[in-house]
Amino acid sequence: MSNLKNVAIVAAVLGTLAVVPAHAGKTLDGIKARGQVVCGVNTGLAGFSAADSNGKWTGLDVDICRAIAAATLGDPEKVKYVPLNAQQRFTALQSGEVDVLSRNTTFTLTRDASLGLHATVVTYYDGQGFMVPVKSKIKSAKQLKS
């Protein structure tokens, strides 16, 4: 009988939690109050974030900002882009100058812990590799001559 009682208590607690609204935090509250996502992007990296002669931003990182605006405000156009260089990006995020940073930044646990940042998802993977002719029979970069 005690197992049935425990199950009933757990079900009641879970049922209560299911109806309690989650608080999204001050960043989302600010976005909703302002009616605009302020998004930190690279100063101009073709394919990721670059403004044309008319000031229209395009690229993968810009598309991420637009998706955030669409999800939070219902309109992908409600974005202000703030171009940031590598030295400015973390300070701008920490100070609240930007709501989100969508630009080339390597995710590391050390960076998250020391800067107090919360990385979400990886939007782009990159790496390096070597291409050599098959007839060279090279199987490792260590076999390449300098």
N, CA and C atoms as a LAMMPS dump frame, in Angstrom:
ITEM: TIMESTEP
0
ITEM: NUMBER OF ATOMS
438
ITEM: BOX BOUNDS ff ff ff
-5.0000000000000000e+02 5.0000000000000000e+02
-5.0000000000000000e+02 5.0000000000000000e+02
-5.0000000000000000e+02 5.0000000000000000e+02
ITEM: ATOMS id mol type element x y z
1 1 1 N 0.807 -1.191 0
2 1 2 C 0 0 0
3 1 3 C 0.852 1.258 0
4 2 1 N 2.049 1.216 0.64
5 2 2 C 2.89 2.405 0.706
6 2 3 C 3.446 2.776 -0.672
7 3 1 N 3.685 1.763 -1.538
8 3 2 C 4.149 2.065 -2.897
9 3 3 C 3.097 2.833 -3.675
10 4 1 N 1.84 2.442 -3.497
11 4 2 C 0.743 3.124 -4.171
12 4 3 C 0.637 4.571 -3.676
13 5 1 N 0.853 4.762 -2.388
14 5 2 C 0.809 6.101 -1.802
15 5 3 C 1.952 6.952 -2.364
16 6 1 N 3.149 6.383 -2.469
17 6 2 C 4.302 7.106 -3.01
18 6 3 C 4.07 7.509 -4.47
19 7 1 N 3.492 6.597 -5.233
20 7 2 C 3.188 6.885 -6.634
21 7 3 C 2.185 8.028 -6.724
22 8 1 N 1.197 8.018 -5.856
23 8 2 C 0.186 9.073 -5.849
24 8 3 C 0.801 10.423 -5.495
25 9 1 N 1.729 10.449 -4.535
26 9 2 C 2.402 11.698 -4.148
27 9 3 C 3.243 12.222 -5.305
28 10 1 N 4.019 11.349 -5.93
29 10 2 C 4.849 11.75 -7.078
30 10 3 C 3.97 12.275 -8.208
31 11 1 N 2.874 11.602 -8.486
32 11 2 C 1.96 12.045 -9.548
33 11 3 C 1.374 13.409 -9.224
34 12 1 N 1.033 13.635 -7.96
35 12 2 C 0.472 14.926 -7.561
36 12 3 C 1.494 16.046 -7.718
37 13 1 N 2.735 15.782 -7.314
38 13 2 C 3.799 16.787 -7.448
39 13 3 C 4.062 17.087 -8.914
40 14 1 N 4.178 16.052 -9.736
41 14 2 C 4.419 16.258 -11.163
42 14 3 C 3.256 16.981 -11.828
43 15 1 N 2.052 16.657 -11.411
44 15 2 C 0.878 17.341 -11.948
45 15 3 C 0.885 18.813 -11.597
46 16 1 N 1.318 19.14 -10.388
47 16 2 C 1.408 20.545 -9.966
48 16 3 C 2.478 21.271 -10.766
49 17 1 N 3.623 20.646 -10.958
50 17 2 C 4.713 21.269 -11.723
51 17 3 C 4.322 21.506 -13.172
52 18 1 N 3.485 20.661 -13.7
53 18 2 C 3.086 20.781 -15.105
54 18 3 C 2.273 22.033 -15.367
55 19 1 N 1.588 22.559 -14.342
56 19 2 C 0.76 23.744 -14.556
57 19 3 C 1.444 25.026 -14.101
58 20 1 N 2.626 24.933 -13.488
59 20 2 C 3.355 26.122 -13.06
60 20 3 C 4.123 26.662 -14.259
61 21 1 N 3.879 27.93 -14.644
62 21 2 C 4.587 28.475 -15.794
63 21 3 C 6.075 28.663 -15.499
64 22 1 N 6.9 28.4 -16.48
65 22 2 C 8.341 28.598 -16.342
66 22 3 C 8.653 30.07 -16.527
67 23 1 N 9.607 30.569 -15.77
68 23 2 C 10.032 31.956 -15.935
69 23 3 C 11.237 31.969 -16.869
70 24 1 N 11.143 32.704 -17.933
71 24 2 C 12.172 32.691 -18.963
72 24 3 C 13.383 33.535 -18.595
73 25 1 N 13.259 34.442 -17.671
74 25 2 C 14.397 35.23 -17.258
75 25 3 C 14.387 36.634 -17.811
76 26 1 N 15.334 37.419 -17.286
77 26 2 C 15.349 38.847 -17.623
78 26 3 C 15.698 39.114 -19.085
79 27 1 N 16.483 38.266 -19.71
80 27 2 C 16.822 38.506 -21.12
81 27 3 C 15.576 38.418 -21.995
82 28 1 N 14.817 37.352 -21.835
83 28 2 C 13.596 37.202 -22.63
84 28 3 C 12.57 38.277 -22.275
85 29 1 N 12.498 38.612 -20.997
86 29 2 C 11.585 39.682 -20.585
87 29 3 C 11.956 40.992 -21.284
88 30 1 N 13.252 41.282 -21.358
89 30 2 C 13.717 42.498 -22.032
90 30 3 C 13.418 42.492 -23.52
91 31 1 N 13.6 41.339 -24.154
92 31 2 C 13.304 41.195 -25.588
93 31 3 C 11.832 41.478 -25.84
94 32 1 N 10.974 40.875 -25.027
95 32 2 C 9.527 41.063 -25.211
96 32 3 C 9.113 42.503 -24.943
97 33 1 N 9.676 43.127 -23.923
98 33 2 C 9.329 44.516 -23.604
99 33 3 C 9.794 45.469 -24.705
100 34 1 N 10.969 45.212 -25.252
101 34 2 C 11.554 46.047 -26.306
102 34 3 C 10.924 45.773 -27.654
103 35 1 N 10.461 44.532 -27.839
104 35 2 C 9.889 44.137 -29.12
105 35 3 C 10.94 43.897 -30.185
106 36 1 N 12.138 43.55 -29.731
107 36 2 C 13.252 43.378 -30.669
108 36 3 C 14.341 42.538 -30.007
109 37 1 N 14.949 41.642 -30.78
110 37 2 C 16.109 40.877 -30.331
111 37 3 C 17.348 41.656 -30.742
112 38 1 N 18.242 41.903 -29.796
113 38 2 C 19.508 42.568 -30.103
114 38 3 C 20.554 41.457 -30.2
115 39 1 N 21.063 41.278 -31.409
116 39 2 C 21.887 40.113 -31.725
117 39 3 C 23.302 40.527 -32.114
118 40 1 N 24.287 40.055 -31.378
119 40 2 C 25.683 40.318 -31.705
120 40 3 C 26.149 39.386 -32.807
121 41 1 N 26.69 39.973 -33.875
122 41 2 C 27.175 39.206 -35.022
123 41 3 C 28.596 39.64 -35.368
124 42 1 N 29.24 38.886 -36.219
125 42 2 C 30.578 39.233 -36.697
126 42 3 C 30.507 40.534 -37.487
127 43 1 N 31.604 41.243 -37.546
128 43 2 C 31.627 42.527 -38.253
129 43 3 C 31.476 42.386 -39.759
130 44 1 N 31.638 41.207 -40.274
131 44 2 C 31.468 40.982 -41.705
132 44 3 C 32.221 39.762 -42.171
133 45 1 N 31.588 38.631 -42.066
134 45 2 C 32.177 37.365 -42.482
135 45 3 C 31.207 36.721 -43.461
136 46 1 N 31.538 36.828 -44.732
137 46 2 C 30.647 36.345 -45.8
138 46 3 C 30.182 34.921 -45.513
139 47 1 N 28.888 34.717 -45.682
140 47 2 C 28.283 33.414 -45.436
141 47 3 C 27.772 33.265 -44.017
142 48 1 N 28.27 34.078 -43.109
143 48 2 C 27.854 34.008 -41.714
144 48 3 C 27.11 35.272 -41.284
145 49 1 N 27.741 36.424 -41.47
146 49 2 C 27.068 37.687 -41.151
147 49 3 C 27.774 38.808 -41.894
148 50 1 N 27.06 39.386 -42.812
149 50 2 C 27.605 40.507 -43.585
150 50 3 C 26.45 41.397 -44.024
151 51 1 N 26.703 42.696 -43.967
152 51 2 C 25.683 43.662 -44.403
153 51 3 C 26.018 44.104 -45.823
154 52 1 N 24.988 44.226 -46.661
155 52 2 C 25.211 44.713 -48.023
156 52 3 C 25.22 46.249 -48.018
157 53 1 N 25.315 46.856 -49.186
158 53 2 C 25.395 48.322 -49.296
159 53 3 C 24.132 49.016 -48.783
160 54 1 N 23.032 48.293 -48.683
161 54 2 C 21.781 48.852 -48.155
162 54 3 C 21.599 48.576 -46.661
163 55 1 N 22.585 47.919 -46.048
164 55 2 C 22.503 47.613 -44.627
165 55 3 C 21.723 46.352 -44.3
166 56 1 N 21.367 45.574 -45.32
167 56 2 C 20.633 44.314 -45.096
168 56 3 C 21.636 43.22 -44.75
169 57 1 N 21.411 42.59 -43.609
170 57 2 C 22.304 41.544 -43.129
171 57 3 C 21.868 40.181 -43.672
172 58 1 N 22.857 39.361 -44.046
173 58 2 C 22.602 37.997 -44.514
174 58 3 C 23.661 37.062 -43.96
175 59 1 N 23.34 35.77 -43.945
176 59 2 C 24.295 34.753 -43.526
177 59 3 C 23.709 33.818 -42.488
178 60 1 N 24.421 32.754 -42.188
179 60 2 C 23.977 31.733 -41.241
180 60 3 C 23.71 32.321 -39.861
181 61 1 N 24.637 33.114 -39.333
182 61 2 C 24.463 33.687 -38
183 61 3 C 23.28 34.647 -37.966
184 62 1 N 23.08 35.376 -39.039
185 62 2 C 21.941 36.286 -39.16
186 62 3 C 20.64 35.477 -39.173
187 63 1 N 20.646 34.35 -39.865
188 63 2 C 19.459 33.491 -39.903
189 63 3 C 19.113 32.954 -38.514
190 64 1 N 20.121 32.671 -37.701
191 64 2 C 19.883 32.224 -36.327
192 64 3 C 19.177 33.346 -35.55
193 65 1 N 19.645 34.566 -35.702
194 65 2 C 19.012 35.717 -35.031
195 65 3 C 17.566 35.871 -35.48
196 66 1 N 17.341 35.729 -36.765
197 66 2 C 15.982 35.836 -37.303
198 66 3 C 15.076 34.737 -36.736
199 67 1 N 15.621 33.545 -36.584
200 67 2 C 14.844 32.435 -36.025
201 67 3 C 14.483 32.714 -34.562
202 68 1 N 15.404 33.288 -33.821
203 68 2 C 15.125 33.635 -32.423
204 68 3 C 14.015 34.685 -32.361
205 69 1 N 14.092 35.687 -33.226
206 69 2 C 13.049 36.724 -33.263
207 69 3 C 11.7 36.125 -33.644
208 70 1 N 11.699 35.214 -34.598
209 70 2 C 10.443 34.575 -35.009
210 70 3 C 9.86 33.752 -33.862
211 71 1 N 10.721 33.043 -33.135
212 71 2 C 10.245 32.191 -32.043
213 71 3 C 9.78 33.001 -30.837
214 72 1 N 10.453 34.104 -30.544
215 72 2 C 10.106 34.859 -29.336
216 72 3 C 9.099 35.968 -29.585
217 73 1 N 9.135 36.557 -30.778
218 73 2 C 8.284 37.715 -31.064
219 73 3 C 7.309 37.487 -32.209
220 74 1 N 7.437 36.346 -32.882
221 74 2 C 6.535 36.045 -33.984
222 74 3 C 6.867 36.759 -35.277
223 75 1 N 8.039 37.388 -35.353
224 75 2 C 8.413 38.142 -36.549
225 75 3 C 9.929 38.098 -36.738
226 76 1 N 10.405 37.453 -37.802
227 76 2 C 11.85 37.336 -38.02
228 76 3 C 12.539 38.661 -38.335
229 77 1 N 11.779 39.703 -38.596
230 77 2 C 12.369 41.011 -38.924
231 77 3 C 12.665 41.848 -37.678
232 78 1 N 12.22 41.414 -36.523
233 78 2 C 12.386 42.204 -35.304
234 78 3 C 13.735 41.916 -34.654
235 79 1 N 14.802 42.24 -35.4
236 79 2 C 16.169 42.016 -34.943
237 79 3 C 16.987 43.27 -35.177
238 80 1 N 17.796 43.629 -34.208
239 80 2 C 18.811 44.667 -34.369
240 80 3 C 20.155 43.951 -34.344
241 81 1 N 20.952 44.124 -35.394
242 81 2 C 22.256 43.472 -35.488
243 81 3 C 23.321 44.422 -34.972
244 82 1 N 24.159 43.911 -34.086
245 82 2 C 25.262 44.688 -33.543
246 82 3 C 26.551 43.994 -33.96
247 83 1 N 27.313 44.606 -34.896
248 83 2 C 28.569 43.988 -35.312
249 83 3 C 29.615 44.081 -34.199
250 84 1 N 30.22 42.946 -33.886
251 84 2 C 31.198 42.874 -32.801
252 84 3 C 32.447 42.148 -33.273
253 85 1 N 33.609 42.662 -32.884
254 85 2 C 34.836 41.934 -33.188
255 85 3 C 35.102 40.944 -32.051
256 86 1 N 36.148 40.149 -32.19
257 86 2 C 36.429 39.091 -31.224
258 86 3 C 36.658 39.641 -29.814
259 87 1 N 37.28 40.797 -29.701
260 87 2 C 37.56 41.372 -28.39
261 87 3 C 36.296 41.934 -27.721
262 88 1 N 35.331 42.364 -28.483
263 88 2 C 34.124 42.995 -27.945
264 88 3 C 33.013 42.007 -27.586
265 89 1 N 33.002 40.854 -28.218
266 89 2 C 31.827 39.982 -28.175
267 89 3 C 31.398 39.552 -26.785
268 90 1 N 32.319 39.122 -25.943
269 90 2 C 31.92 38.618 -24.629
270 90 3 C 31.506 39.75 -23.692
271 91 1 N 32.212 40.858 -23.754
272 91 2 C 31.855 42.015 -22.93
273 91 3 C 30.459 42.506 -23.28
274 92 1 N 30.145 42.566 -24.577
275 92 2 C 28.819 43.013 -25.018
276 92 3 C 27.724 42.082 -24.511
277 93 1 N 27.991 40.791 -24.492
278 93 2 C 27.007 39.823 -24.009
279 93 3 C 26.851 39.92 -22.489
280 94 1 N 27.977 39.987 -21.787
281 94 2 C 27.929 40.059 -20.322
282 94 3 C 27.268 41.346 -19.829
283 95 1 N 27.49 42.453 -20.52
284 95 2 C 26.959 43.743 -20.089
285 95 3 C 25.491 43.937 -20.451
286 96 1 N 24.958 43.075 -21.32
287 96 2 C 23.576 43.211 -21.752
288 96 3 C 23.414 44.119 -22.961
289 97 1 N 24.528 44.529 -23.566
290 97 2 C 24.455 45.329 -24.797
291 97 3 C 23.758 44.534 -25.893
292 98 1 N 23.979 43.21 -25.894
293 98 2 C 23.287 42.317 -26.823
294 98 3 C 22.579 41.242 -26.009
295 99 1 N 21.487 40.731 -26.562
296 99 2 C 20.734 39.666 -25.895
297 99 3 C 21.351 38.303 -26.153
298 100 1 N 21.868 38.158 -27.349
299 100 2 C 22.41 36.868 -27.777
300 100 3 C 23.598 37.12 -28.693
301 101 1 N 24.538 36.206 -28.662
302 101 2 C 25.715 36.286 -29.521
303 101 3 C 25.605 35.179 -30.551
304 102 1 N 25.503 35.564 -31.81
305 102 2 C 25.419 34.578 -32.886
306 102 3 C 26.548 34.888 -33.855
307 103 1 N 27.703 34.359 -33.554
308 103 2 C 28.881 34.598 -34.383
309 103 3 C 29.905 33.509 -34.098
310 104 1 N 30.948 33.502 -34.895
311 104 2 C 31.934 32.434 -34.734
312 104 3 C 32.62 32.543 -33.369
313 105 1 N 32.341 31.555 -32.535
314 105 2 C 32.908 31.481 -31.196
315 105 3 C 33.04 30.014 -30.836
316 106 1 N 34.223 29.618 -30.5
317 106 2 C 34.44 28.227 -30.113
318 106 3 C 33.86 27.999 -28.72
319 107 1 N 33.053 26.97 -28.593
320 107 2 C 32.462 26.616 -27.305
321 107 3 C 33.471 25.82 -26.495
322 108 1 N 33.724 26.267 -25.27
323 108 2 C 34.57 25.505 -24.353
324 108 3 C 33.958 25.57 -22.96
325 109 1 N 34.161 24.546 -22.171
326 109 2 C 33.678 24.519 -20.803
327 109 3 C 34.346 25.63 -19.997
328 110 1 N 35.631 25.845 -20.223
329 110 2 C 36.354 26.905 -19.515
330 110 3 C 35.734 28.256 -19.792
331 111 1 N 35.398 28.507 -21.038
332 111 2 C 34.785 29.775 -21.414
333 111 3 C 33.425 29.94 -20.743
334 112 1 N 32.636 28.9 -20.733
335 112 2 C 31.328 28.958 -20.07
336 112 3 C 31.494 29.266 -18.576
337 113 1 N 32.414 28.553 -17.931
338 113 2 C 32.591 28.707 -16.487
339 113 3 C 33.218 30.042 -16.121
340 114 1 N 34.261 30.444 -16.817
341 114 2 C 34.976 31.673 -16.44
342 114 3 C 34.226 32.938 -16.837
343 115 1 N 33.453 32.893 -17.903
344 115 2 C 32.74 34.085 -18.364
345 115 3 C 31.279 34.098 -17.928
346 116 1 N 30.804 32.989 -17.373
347 116 2 C 29.415 32.916 -16.936
348 116 3 C 28.435 32.882 -18.092
349 117 1 N 28.838 32.308 -19.205
350 117 2 C 27.983 32.23 -20.375
351 117 3 C 27.241 30.904 -20.404
352 118 1 N 26.146 30.881 -21.155
353 118 2 C 25.391 29.652 -21.351
354 118 3 C 25.32 29.374 -22.84
355 119 1 N 26.172 28.473 -23.325
356 119 2 C 26.126 28.094 -24.73
357 119 3 C 24.903 27.221 -24.944
358 120 1 N 24.268 27.387 -26.078
359 120 2 C 23.071 26.589 -26.348
360 120 3 C 23.424 25.457 -27.296
361 121 1 N 23.27 25.662 -28.577
362 121 2 C 23.529 24.598 -29.537
363 121 3 C 24.631 25.019 -30.5
364 122 1 N 25.301 24.045 -31.04
365 122 2 C 26.303 24.308 -32.064
366 122 3 C 25.569 24.494 -33.386
367 123 1 N 25.857 25.577 -34.077
368 123 2 C 25.203 25.83 -35.363
369 123 3 C 26.133 25.587 -36.541
370 124 1 N 27.422 25.412 -36.275
371 124 2 C 28.378 25.199 -37.356
372 124 3 C 29.598 24.474 -36.81
373 125 1 N 29.962 23.403 -37.457
374 125 2 C 31.177 22.662 -37.129
375 125 3 C 32.21 22.948 -38.201
376 126 1 N 33.447 23.124 -37.784
377 126 2 C 34.506 23.241 -38.784
378 126 3 C 35.712 22.417 -38.338
379 127 1 N 36.638 22.275 -39.217
380 127 2 C 37.835 21.505 -38.932
381 127 3 C 38.8 21.619 -40.095
382 128 1 N 39.886 20.951 -39.965
383 128 2 C 40.89 20.979 -41.016
384 128 3 C 41.187 19.558 -41.473
385 129 1 N 41.665 19.454 -42.682
386 129 2 C 42.041 18.165 -43.227
387 129 3 C 43.03 18.361 -44.366
388 130 1 N 43.599 17.292 -44.791
389 130 2 C 44.552 17.33 -45.892
390 130 3 C 44.07 16.416 -46.995
391 131 1 N 44.247 16.87 -48.213
392 131 2 C 43.963 16.014 -49.363
393 131 3 C 45.289 15.757 -50.075
394 132 1 N 45.538 14.51 -50.323
395 132 2 C 46.755 14.124 -51.045
396 132 3 C 46.381 13.098 -52.1
397 133 1 N 47.169 12.998 -53.139
398 133 2 C 46.871 11.981 -54.152
399 133 3 C 46.944 10.571 -53.546
400 134 1 N 46.047 9.713 -53.963
401 134 2 C 46.022 8.333 -53.476
402 134 3 C 47.372 7.658 -53.732
403 135 1 N 47.957 7.954 -54.869
404 135 2 C 49.229 7.286 -55.224
405 135 3 C 50.367 7.643 -54.283
406 136 1 N 50.24 8.709 -53.47
407 136 2 C 51.294 9.063 -52.519
408 136 3 C 51.319 8.106 -51.331
409 137 1 N 50.224 7.384 -51.103
410 137 2 C 50.089 6.416 -50.015
411 137 3 C 50.295 7.028 -48.626
412 138 1 N 50.047 8.313 -48.532
413 138 2 C 50.147 8.996 -47.227
414 138 3 C 48.878 8.698 -46.44
415 139 1 N 49.056 8.242 -45.215
416 139 2 C 47.935 7.892 -44.34
417 139 3 C 47.831 8.81 -43.123
418 140 1 N 48.867 9.632 -42.897
419 140 2 C 48.88 10.509 -41.724
420 140 3 C 49.559 11.83 -42.093
421 141 1 N 49.136 12.9 -41.46
422 141 2 C 49.767 14.212 -41.692
423 141 3 C 51.232 14.187 -41.261
424 142 1 N 51.59 13.289 -40.365
425 142 2 C 52.973 13.183 -39.914
426 142 3 C 53.901 12.741 -41.042
427 143 1 N 53.331 12.142 -42.09
428 143 2 C 54.137 11.691 -43.222
429 143 3 C 54.425 12.812 -44.222
430 144 1 N 53.785 13.946 -44.063
431 144 2 C 54.011 15.063 -44.979
432 144 3 C 55.364 15.684 -44.704
433 145 1 N 56.065 16.045 -45.781
434 145 2 C 57.381 16.688 -45.634
435 145 3 C 57.172 18.189 -45.561
436 146 1 N 57.996 18.837 -44.747
437 146 2 C 57.871 20.29 -44.599
438 146 3 C 58.603 21.032 -45.699
